[in-house]
Amino acid sequence: MAPRGPKTKPTNIKILTGTARSHRINPDEPKPEVATPDAPEHLTDAARAEWDRVVVDLVTLRILTDLDRGPLAAYCQAYGRWSAAETALARMAAKDAVTDGLIIRTKSGNLIQNPLVGAANKAMADMVRYAAEFGLTPSARTRVSGLDAAAAPNPFAALDDWCA
């Protein structure tokens, strides 16, 4: 049975956001080392450029490990798809002054929303959802203090003497 309520945050994120409390910390939580994973070969050019752009900052914030390669690749690939769809829409908009490429005519003559609009919207939604996992959105960053997690003071130091 799945746990109820919102999904839990990793301890590093709790420390960075200032919400770490001893009763909320899983003492058995895995603590993988901060690392820079290799970019997957299948990333598009735009996705690879985004990978290269964000990886440095995520390592600096000490929230990226080799285990995060898949989710980060998913974020970057969603970025690449969004970028490709928006680029294609811009090319169509240059040729269509009336609807800016947002509406197309089917073979039967009906007007419909350009499927690229749906593709761009879906990729954008995926990208933002993945981005929040890594603190890459403004609202996600408001919950992170930007402290180096390794250098952050132990919020439970006062309890160490009390519990001993």
LUMVO-537422 format. One record per atom (N, C-alpha, C): atom name; residue in one letter; residue number from 1; x, y, z. Coordinates in Angstrom, 1 decimal, always signed. Layout:
% residues N
  atom  res    n      px      py      pz
    CA    a  NUM       X       Y       Z
...
//
This chain:
% residues 164
  atom  res    n      px      py      pz
     N    m    1    +0.8    -1.2    +0.0
    CA    m    1    +0.0    +0.0    +0.0
     C    m    1    +0.9    +1.2    +0.0
     N    a    2    +0.6    +2.2    -0.9
    CA    a    2    +1.4    +3.4    -1.0
     C    a    2    +1.1    +4.3    +0.2
     N    p    3    +2.1    +5.1    +0.6
    CA    p    3    +1.9    +6.0    +1.7
     C    p    3    +1.0    +7.1    +1.3
     N    r    4    +0.2    +7.6    +2.3
    CA    r    4    -0.7    +8.7    +2.0
     C    r    4    +0.0   +10.0    +2.1
     N    g    5    -0.7   +11.0    +1.5
    CA    g    5    -0.2   +12.4    +1.6
     C    g    5    +0.8   +12.7    +0.5
     N    p    6    +1.4   +13.9    +0.6
    CA    p    6    +2.3   +14.3    -0.5
     C    p    6    +3.6   +13.5    -0.4
     N    k    7    +4.3   +13.4    -1.6
    CA    k    7    +5.5   +12.6    -1.6
     C    k    7    +6.5   +13.2    -0.7
     N    t    8    +7.4   +12.4    -0.1
    CA    t    8    +8.4   +12.9    +0.8
     C    t    8    +9.5   +13.5    +0.0
     N    k    9   +10.2   +14.4    +0.7
    CA    k    9   +11.4   +15.1    +0.1
     C    k    9   +12.7   +14.4    +0.7
     N    p   10   +13.7   +14.4    -0.1
    CA    p   10   +15.0   +13.9    +0.4
     C    p   10   +15.5   +14.8    +1.5
     N    t   11   +16.3   +14.2    +2.4
    CA    t   11   +16.8   +15.0    +3.5
     C    t   11   +17.6   +16.2    +3.1
     N    n   12   +18.4   +16.1    +2.1
    CA    n   12   +19.2   +17.3    +1.6
     C    n   12   +18.2   +18.4    +1.3
     N    i   13   +17.1   +18.1    +0.6
    CA    i   13   +16.2   +19.2    +0.3
     C    i   13   +15.5   +19.7    +1.5
     N    k   14   +15.2   +18.9    +2.5
    CA    k   14   +14.6   +19.3    +3.8
     C    k   14   +15.6   +20.3    +4.5
     N    i   15   +16.9   +19.9    +4.5
    CA    i   15   +17.9   +20.8    +5.1
     C    i   15   +18.0   +22.1    +4.4
     N    l   16   +18.0   +22.1    +3.1
    CA    l   16   +18.1   +23.3    +2.3
     C    l   16   +16.9   +24.2    +2.5
     N    t   17   +15.7   +23.6    +2.6
    CA    t   17   +14.5   +24.4    +2.8
     C    t   17   +14.2   +24.8    +4.2
     N    g   18   +15.0   +24.2    +5.1
    CA    g   18   +14.8   +24.6    +6.6
     C    g   18   +13.7   +23.8    +7.2
     N    t   19   +13.2   +22.7    +6.6
    CA    t   19   +12.1   +22.0    +7.2
     C    t   19   +12.5   +20.7    +7.8
     N    a   20   +13.8   +20.5    +8.0
    CA    a   20   +14.3   +19.2    +8.6
     C    a   20   +14.0   +19.2   +10.1
     N    r   21   +13.3   +18.2   +10.5
    CA    r   21   +13.0   +17.9   +11.9
     C    r   21   +13.3   +16.5   +12.2
     N    s   22   +13.8   +16.2   +13.4
    CA    s   22   +14.3   +14.9   +13.7
     C    s   22   +13.3   +13.8   +13.5
     N    h   23   +12.0   +14.1   +13.8
    CA    h   23   +11.0   +13.1   +13.6
     C    h   23   +10.6   +12.9   +12.1
     N    r   24   +11.1   +13.8   +11.2
    CA    r   24   +10.8   +13.7    +9.8
     C    r   24   +11.9   +13.1    +9.0
     N    i   25   +13.0   +12.8    +9.6
    CA    i   25   +14.2   +12.3    +8.9
     C    i   25   +14.2   +10.8    +9.0
     N    n   26   +14.4   +10.2    +7.8
    CA    n   26   +14.6    +8.7    +7.7
     C    n   26   +16.0    +8.4    +8.0
     N    p   27   +16.4    +7.8    +9.1
    CA    p   27   +17.8    +7.5    +9.4
     C    p   27   +18.4    +6.5    +8.4
     N    d   28   +17.5    +5.7    +7.7
    CA    d   28   +18.0    +4.7    +6.8
     C    d   28   +18.0    +5.2    +5.3
     N    e   29   +17.8    +6.5    +5.1
    CA    e   29   +17.7    +7.1    +3.8
     C    e   29   +19.1    +6.9    +3.1
     N    p   30   +19.1    +6.4    +1.9
    CA    p   30   +20.4    +6.3    +1.1
     C    p   30   +21.0    +7.7    +0.9
     N    k   31   +22.3    +7.8    +1.0
    CA    k   31   +22.9    +9.1    +0.8
     C    k   31   +24.0    +8.9    -0.3
     N    p   32   +23.6    +8.9    -1.6
    CA    p   32   +24.5    +8.8    -2.7
     C    p   32   +25.4   +10.0    -2.8
     N    e   33   +26.6    +9.8    -3.3
    CA    e   33   +27.6   +10.9    -3.4
     C    e   33   +27.2   +11.8    -4.5
     N    v   34   +27.4   +13.1    -4.3
    CA    v   34   +27.2   +14.1    -5.4
     C    v   34   +28.1   +13.7    -6.5
     N    a   35   +27.6   +13.7    -7.7
    CA    a   35   +28.3   +13.4    -8.9
     C    a   35   +27.8   +14.1   -10.1
     N    t   36   +28.6   +14.1   -11.2
    CA    t   36   +28.1   +14.6   -12.5
     C    t   36   +27.9   +13.4   -13.4
     N    p   37   +26.7   +13.0   -13.6
    CA    p   37   +26.4   +11.8   -14.5
     C    p   37   +26.7   +12.2   -15.9
     N    d   38   +27.1   +11.1   -16.7
    CA    d   38   +27.3   +11.3   -18.1
     C    d   38   +26.0   +11.5   -18.8
     N    a   39   +25.9   +12.4   -19.8
    CA    a   39   +24.7   +12.6   -20.5
     C    a   39   +24.4   +11.4   -21.4
     N    p   40   +23.2   +11.0   -21.5
    CA    p   40   +22.8    +9.9   -22.4
     C    p   40   +23.1   +10.2   -23.9
     N    e   41   +23.4    +9.3   -24.6
    CA    e   41   +23.7    +9.5   -26.1
     C    e   41   +22.5    +9.9   -26.9
     N    h   42   +21.3    +9.5   -26.4
    CA    h   42   +20.1    +9.7   -27.2
     C    h   42   +19.5   +11.1   -27.2
     N    l   43   +20.1   +12.0   -26.3
    CA    l   43   +19.6   +13.3   -26.2
     C    l   43   +19.8   +14.1   -27.5
     N    t   44   +18.7   +14.9   -27.9
    CA    t   44   +18.8   +15.7   -29.1
     C    t   44   +19.8   +16.8   -28.8
     N    d   45   +20.2   +17.6   -29.8
    CA    d   45   +21.1   +18.7   -29.6
     C    d   45   +20.6   +19.7   -28.6
     N    a   46   +19.3   +20.1   -28.7
    CA    a   46   +18.8   +21.0   -27.8
     C    a   46   +18.8   +20.5   -26.4
     N    a   47   +18.4   +19.2   -26.2
    CA    a   47   +18.4   +18.5   -24.9
     C    a   47   +19.8   +18.4   -24.3
     N    r   48   +20.8   +18.2   -25.2
    CA    r   48   +22.1   +18.1   -24.7
     C    r   48   +22.6   +19.4   -24.2
     N    a   49   +22.3   +20.5   -24.9
    CA    a   49   +22.7   +21.8   -24.5
     C    a   49   +22.1   +22.2   -23.2
     N    e   50   +20.8   +21.8   -23.0
    CA    e   50   +20.2   +22.0   -21.7
     C    e   50   +20.8   +21.2   -20.6
     N    w   51   +21.2   +20.0   -20.9
    CA    w   51   +21.9   +19.1   -19.9
     C    w   51   +23.2   +19.8   -19.5
     N    d   52   +24.0   +20.3   -20.4
    CA    d   52   +25.2   +20.9   -20.1
     C    d   52   +25.0   +22.2   -19.3
     N    r   53   +23.9   +22.9   -19.6
    CA    r   53   +23.6   +24.2   -18.9
     C    r   53   +23.3   +23.9   -17.4
     N    v   54   +22.4   +22.9   -17.1
    CA    v   54   +21.9   +22.8   -15.7
     C    v   54   +22.8   +21.9   -14.8
     N    v   55   +23.5   +21.0   -15.4
    CA    v   55   +24.3   +20.0   -14.6
     C    v   55   +25.3   +20.7   -13.7
     N    v   56   +25.9   +21.7   -14.1
    CA    v   56   +26.9   +22.4   -13.3
     C    v   56   +26.3   +23.0   -12.1
     N    d   57   +25.1   +23.7   -12.2
    CA    d   57   +24.5   +24.3   -11.1
     C    d   57   +23.9   +23.2   -10.1
     N    l   58   +23.4   +22.1   -10.7
    CA    l   58   +22.8   +21.1    -9.8
     C    l   58   +23.9   +20.4    -9.0
     N    v   59   +25.1   +20.3    -9.5
    CA    v   59   +26.2   +19.7    -8.8
     C    v   59   +26.7   +20.7    -7.7
     N    t   60   +26.7   +22.0    -8.1
    CA    t   60   +27.1   +23.1    -7.1
     C    t   60   +26.1   +23.1    -5.9
     N    l   61   +24.9   +22.9    -6.2
    CA    l   61   +23.9   +22.8    -5.1
     C    l   61   +23.9   +21.5    -4.3
     N    r   62   +24.7   +20.6    -4.8
    CA    r   62   +24.9   +19.2    -4.2
     C    r   62   +23.6   +18.4    -4.2
     N    i   63   +22.8   +18.5    -5.2
    CA    i   63   +21.6   +17.7    -5.3
     C    i   63   +21.6   +16.8    -6.5
     N    l   64   +22.7   +16.6    -7.2
    CA    l   64   +22.7   +15.8    -8.3
     C    l   64   +23.7   +14.6    -8.1
     N    t   65   +23.2   +13.4    -8.4
    CA    t   65   +24.0   +12.2    -8.2
     C    t   65   +23.9   +11.4    -9.5
     N    d   66   +24.7   +10.3    -9.6
    CA    d   66   +24.6    +9.4   -10.7
     C    d   66   +23.2    +8.8   -10.9
     N    l   67   +22.5    +8.6    -9.7
    CA    l   67   +21.1    +8.1    -9.7
     C    l   67   +20.1    +9.0   -10.4
     N    d   68   +20.4   +10.2   -10.5
    CA    d   68   +19.5   +11.2   -11.1
     C    d   68   +19.6   +11.3   -12.6
     N    r   69   +20.4   +10.5   -13.2
    CA    r   69   +20.7   +10.6   -14.7
     C    r   69   +19.4   +10.5   -15.5
     N    g   70   +18.5    +9.5   -15.2
    CA    g   70   +17.3    +9.3   -15.9
     C    g   70   +16.3   +10.5   -15.8
     N    p   71   +16.0   +10.9   -14.5
    CA    p   71   +15.0   +12.0   -14.4
     C    p   71   +15.6   +13.3   -15.1
     N    l   72   +16.9   +13.5   -14.9
    CA    l   72   +17.5   +14.7   -15.6
     C    l   72   +17.4   +14.6   -17.1
     N    a   73   +17.7   +13.4   -17.6
    CA    a   73   +17.6   +13.2   -19.1
     C    a   73   +16.1   +13.4   -19.5
     N    a   74   +15.2   +12.9   -18.7
    CA    a   74   +13.7   +13.1   -19.1
     C    a   74   +13.4   +14.6   -19.2
     N    y   75   +13.9   +15.4   -18.2
    CA    y   75   +13.7   +16.8   -18.2
     C    y   75   +14.3   +17.5   -19.4
     N    c   76   +15.6   +17.1   -19.7
    CA    c   76   +16.3   +17.7   -20.9
     C    c   76   +15.6   +17.3   -22.2
     N    q   77   +15.1   +16.0   -22.3
    CA    q   77   +14.5   +15.6   -23.5
     C    q   77   +13.2   +16.3   -23.7
     N    a   78   +12.4   +16.5   -22.6
    CA    a   78   +11.2   +17.3   -22.7
     C    a   78   +11.5   +18.7   -23.1
     N    y   79   +12.6   +19.3   -22.6
    CA    y   79   +13.0   +20.6   -23.1
     C    y   79   +13.3   +20.6   -24.6
     N    g   80   +14.0   +19.6   -25.0
    CA    g   80   +14.3   +19.5   -26.4
     C    g   80   +13.1   +19.4   -27.3
     N    r   81   +12.1   +18.6   -26.9
    CA    r   81   +10.8   +18.4   -27.6
     C    r   81   +10.1   +19.8   -27.7
     N    w   82   +10.0   +20.4   -26.5
    CA    w   82    +9.3   +21.7   -26.5
     C    w   82   +10.0   +22.7   -27.4
     N    s   83   +11.3   +22.7   -27.4
    CA    s   83   +12.1   +23.6   -28.2
     C    s   83   +11.8   +23.3   -29.7
     N    a   84   +11.8   +22.1   -30.1
    CA    a   84   +11.6   +21.7   -31.5
     C    a   84   +10.2   +22.1   -31.9
     N    a   85    +9.2   +21.8   -31.1
    CA    a   85    +7.8   +22.2   -31.4
     C    a   85    +7.7   +23.7   -31.6
     N    e   86    +8.2   +24.4   -30.7
    CA    e   86    +8.1   +25.9   -30.7
     C    e   86    +8.9   +26.4   -32.0
     N    t   87   +10.0   +25.8   -32.3
    CA    t   87   +10.7   +26.3   -33.5
     C    t   87    +9.9   +26.0   -34.8
     N    a   88    +9.3   +24.8   -34.8
    CA    a   88    +8.4   +24.5   -36.0
     C    a   88    +7.2   +25.4   -36.0
     N    l   89    +6.6   +25.7   -34.9
    CA    l   89    +5.5   +26.6   -34.9
     C    l   89    +5.9   +28.0   -35.3
     N    a   90    +7.1   +28.5   -35.0
    CA    a   90    +7.6   +29.8   -35.4
     C    a   90    +7.8   +29.8   -36.9
     N    r   91    +8.3   +28.7   -37.5
    CA    r   91    +8.4   +28.7   -39.0
     C    r   91    +7.1   +28.7   -39.6
     N    m   92    +6.1   +28.0   -39.1
    CA    m   92    +4.7   +28.1   -39.6
     C    m   92    +4.1   +29.4   -39.5
     N    a   93    +4.4   +30.1   -38.3
    CA    a   93    +3.8   +31.4   -38.1
     C    a   93    +4.3   +32.4   -39.1
     N    a   94    +5.6   +32.2   -39.5
    CA    a   94    +6.2   +33.2   -40.5
     C    a   94    +5.4   +33.1   -41.8
     N    k   95    +4.8   +31.9   -42.1
    CA    k   95    +4.1   +31.8   -43.4
     C    k   95    +2.6   +32.0   -43.3
     N    d   96    +2.1   +32.2   -42.1
    CA    d   96    +0.7   +32.3   -41.8
     C    d   96    +0.4   +33.6   -41.0
     N    a   97    +0.2   +34.7   -41.6
    CA    a   97    +0.0   +35.9   -40.8
     C    a   97    -1.4   +36.0   -40.1
     N    v   98    -2.3   +35.2   -40.5
    CA    v   98    -3.7   +35.2   -39.9
     C    v   98    -3.7   +34.5   -38.6
     N    t   99    -3.3   +33.2   -38.6
    CA    t   99    -3.4   +32.4   -37.4
     C    t   99    -2.1   +32.1   -36.7
     N    d  100    -1.0   +32.7   -37.3
    CA    d  100    +0.4   +32.4   -36.7
     C    d  100    +0.7   +30.9   -36.6
     N    g  101    +0.1   +30.1   -37.5
    CA    g  101    +0.4   +28.7   -37.5
     C    g  101    -0.3   +27.9   -36.4
     N    l  102    -1.2   +28.6   -35.6
    CA    l  102    -1.9   +27.9   -34.5
     C    l  102    -3.1   +27.1   -35.0
     N    i  103    -3.6   +27.4   -36.2
    CA    i  103    -4.8   +26.7   -36.8
     C    i  103    -4.3   +26.2   -38.2
     N    i  104    -4.7   +25.0   -38.4
    CA    i  104    -4.4   +24.4   -39.8
     C    i  104    -5.7   +23.9   -40.4
     N    r  105    -5.7   +23.7   -41.7
    CA    r  105    -6.9   +23.2   -42.4
     C    r  105    -6.6   +21.7   -42.7
     N    t  106    -7.6   +20.9   -42.4
    CA    t  106    -7.5   +19.4   -42.7
     C    t  106    -7.7   +19.2   -44.2
     N    k  107    -7.5   +17.9   -44.6
    CA    k  107    -7.7   +17.6   -46.0
     C    k  107    -9.2   +17.8   -46.4
     N    s  108   -10.1   +17.6   -45.4
    CA    s  108   -11.5   +17.8   -45.8
     C    s  108   -11.9   +19.3   -45.7
     N    g  109   -11.0   +20.2   -45.3
    CA    g  109   -11.3   +21.6   -45.3
     C    g  109   -11.7   +22.1   -43.9
     N    n  110   -11.7   +21.3   -42.9
    CA    n  110   -12.0   +21.8   -41.6
     C    n  110   -10.8   +22.5   -40.9
     N    l  111   -11.1   +23.5   -40.1
    CA    l  111   -10.0   +24.1   -39.3
     C    l  111    -9.9   +23.5   -38.0
     N    i  112    -8.6   +23.1   -37.6
    CA    i  112    -8.3   +22.5   -36.3
     C    i  112    -7.1   +23.2   -35.7
     N    q  113    -6.9   +23.0   -34.4
    CA    q  113    -5.7   +23.4   -33.8
     C    q  113    -4.5   +22.7   -34.4
     N    n  114    -3.5   +23.3   -34.6
    CA    n  114    -2.2   +22.7   -35.1
     C    n  114    -1.8   +21.7   -34.1
     N    p  115    -1.5   +20.4   -34.5
    CA    p  115    -1.1   +19.4   -33.5
     C    p  115    +0.2   +19.8   -32.8
     N    l  116    +1.0   +20.6   -33.5
    CA    l  116    +2.3   +21.1   -32.8
     C    l  116    +2.0   +21.9   -31.6
     N    v  117    +0.8   +22.5   -31.5
    CA    v  117    +0.5   +23.3   -30.3
     C    v  117    +0.3   +22.3   -29.1
     N    g  118    -0.4   +21.2   -29.4
    CA    g  118    -0.6   +20.2   -28.3
     C    g  118    +0.7   +19.6   -27.9
     N    a  119    +1.6   +19.3   -28.9
    CA    a  119    +2.9   +18.7   -28.6
     C    a  119    +3.8   +19.6   -27.8
     N    a  120    +3.7   +20.9   -28.2
    CA    a  120    +4.5   +21.9   -27.4
     C    a  120    +4.0   +22.0   -26.0
     N    n  121    +2.7   +22.1   -25.8
    CA    n  121    +2.1   +22.2   -24.5
     C    n  121    +2.4   +21.0   -23.6
     N    k  122    +2.3   +19.8   -24.2
    CA    k  122    +2.6   +18.6   -23.4
     C    k  122    +4.1   +18.5   -23.0
     N    a  123    +5.0   +18.8   -23.9
    CA    a  123    +6.4   +18.8   -23.6
     C    a  123    +6.7   +19.9   -22.6
     N    m  124    +6.0   +21.1   -22.7
    CA    m  124    +6.3   +22.1   -21.7
     C    m  124    +5.8   +21.7   -20.3
     N    a  125    +4.6   +21.1   -20.2
    CA    a  125    +4.1   +20.6   -18.9
     C    a  125    +5.1   +19.5   -18.3
     N    d  126    +5.5   +18.6   -19.2
    CA    d  126    +6.5   +17.6   -18.7
     C    d  126    +7.8   +18.3   -18.2
     N    m  127    +8.3   +19.2   -19.0
    CA    m  127    +9.5   +19.9   -18.6
     C    m  127    +9.4   +20.6   -17.3
     N    v  128    +8.3   +21.3   -17.1
    CA    v  128    +8.1   +22.0   -15.8
     C    v  128    +8.0   +21.1   -14.6
     N    r  129    +7.3   +19.9   -14.9
    CA    r  129    +7.1   +18.9   -13.8
     C    r  129    +8.5   +18.3   -13.4
     N    y  130    +9.3   +18.0   -14.4
    CA    y  130   +10.6   +17.5   -14.1
     C    y  130   +11.5   +18.5   -13.5
     N    a  131   +11.4   +19.7   -14.0
    CA    a  131   +12.2   +20.8   -13.5
     C    a  131   +12.0   +21.1   -12.0
     N    a  132   +10.8   +21.0   -11.5
    CA    a  132   +10.5   +21.2   -10.1
     C    a  132   +11.2   +20.1    -9.2
     N    e  133   +11.4   +18.9    -9.8
    CA    e  133   +12.1   +17.9    -9.0
     C    e  133   +13.5   +18.3    -8.7
     N    f  134   +14.1   +19.1    -9.5
    CA    f  134   +15.5   +19.5    -9.3
     C    f  134   +15.6   +20.9    -8.8
     N    g  135   +14.5   +21.6    -8.4
    CA    g  135   +14.5   +23.0    -8.0
     C    g  135   +14.8   +24.0    -9.0
     N    l  136   +14.4   +23.7   -10.3
    CA    l  136   +14.7   +24.5   -11.4
     C    l  136   +13.6   +25.5   -11.7
     N    t  137   +12.6   +25.6   -10.9
    CA    t  137   +11.5   +26.6   -11.2
     C    t  137   +11.5   +27.6   -10.1
     N    p  138   +11.0   +28.8   -10.3
    CA    p  138   +11.0   +29.8    -9.3
     C    p  138   +10.3   +29.4    -8.0
     N    s  139    +9.2   +28.7    -8.1
    CA    s  139    +8.5   +28.3    -6.9
     C    s  139    +9.2   +27.2    -6.2
     N    a  140    +9.9   +26.3    -6.9
    CA    a  140   +10.7   +25.3    -6.2
     C    a  140   +11.9   +25.9    -5.5
     N    r  141   +12.5   +27.0    -6.1
    CA    r  141   +13.6   +27.6    -5.5
     C    r  141   +13.3   +28.4    -4.3
     N    t  142   +12.0   +28.8    -4.1
    CA    t  142   +11.6   +29.6    -2.9
     C    t  142   +11.7   +28.7    -1.7
     N    r  143   +11.7   +27.4    -1.9
    CA    r  143   +11.8   +26.4    -0.8
     C    r  143   +13.2   +26.0    -0.5
     N    v  144   +14.2   +26.5    -1.3
    CA    v  144   +15.6   +26.1    -1.1
     C    v  144   +16.4   +27.3    -0.7
     N    s  145   +17.2   +27.2    +0.3
    CA    s  145   +18.0   +28.4    +0.8
     C    s  145   +19.3   +28.6    +0.0
     N    g  146   +19.7   +27.6    -0.8
    CA    g  146   +20.9   +27.7    -1.5
     C    g  146   +22.2   +27.5    -0.7
     N    l  147   +22.0   +27.0    +0.5
    CA    l  147   +23.1   +26.6    +1.3
     C    l  147   +23.8   +25.3    +0.8
     N    d  148   +25.0   +25.2    +1.0
    CA    d  148   +25.7   +24.0    +0.6
     C    d  148   +25.3   +23.0    +1.6
     N    a  149   +24.6   +21.9    +1.2
    CA    a  149   +24.1   +20.9    +2.1
     C    a  149   +25.1   +20.3    +3.0
     N    a  150   +26.4   +20.1    +2.5
    CA    a  150   +27.4   +19.5    +3.3
     C    a  150   +27.9   +20.5    +4.3
     N    a  151   +27.8   +21.8    +4.1
    CA    a  151   +28.3   +22.8    +5.0
     C    a  151   +27.2   +23.3    +5.9
     N    a  152   +26.0   +22.9    +5.6
    CA    a  152   +24.8   +23.4    +6.4
     C    a  152   +25.0   +22.9    +7.8
     N    p  153   +24.6   +23.7    +8.8
    CA    p  153   +24.7   +23.3   +10.2
     C    p  153   +23.7   +22.1   +10.4
     N    n  154   +24.1   +21.2   +11.3
    CA    n  154   +23.3   +20.1   +11.7
     C    n  154   +22.1   +20.6   +12.5
     N    p  155   +20.9   +20.5   +12.0
    CA    p  155   +19.7   +21.1   +12.7
     C    p  155   +19.4   +20.3   +14.0
     N    f  156   +20.1   +19.1   +14.2
    CA    f  156   +19.8   +18.3   +15.4
     C    f  156   +21.0   +18.3   +16.3
     N    a  157   +22.0   +19.1   +16.2
    CA    a  157   +23.2   +19.1   +17.0
     C    a  157   +22.8   +19.3   +18.5
     N    a  158   +21.8   +20.1   +18.8
    CA    a  158   +21.4   +20.4   +20.2
     C    a  158   +20.8   +19.1   +20.8
     N    l  159   +20.3   +18.3   +20.0
    CA    l  159   +19.7   +17.0   +20.5
     C    l  159   +20.7   +15.9   +20.8
     N    d  160   +21.9   +16.1   +20.1
    CA    d  160   +22.9   +15.0   +20.3
     C    d  160   +23.3   +14.9   +21.8
     N    d  161   +23.5   +16.0   +22.5
    CA    d  161   +23.9   +15.9   +23.9
     C    d  161   +22.7   +15.4   +24.7
     N    w  162   +21.5   +15.9   +24.4
    CA    w  162   +20.3   +15.6   +25.1
     C    w  162   +20.0   +14.1   +25.1
     N    c  163   +20.2   +13.5   +23.8
    CA    c  163   +19.9   +12.1   +23.6
     C    c  163   +21.0   +11.1   +24.2
     N    a  164   +22.2   +11.7   +24.4
    CA    a  164   +23.3   +10.8   +24.9
     C    a  164   +23.2   +10.4   +26.3
//
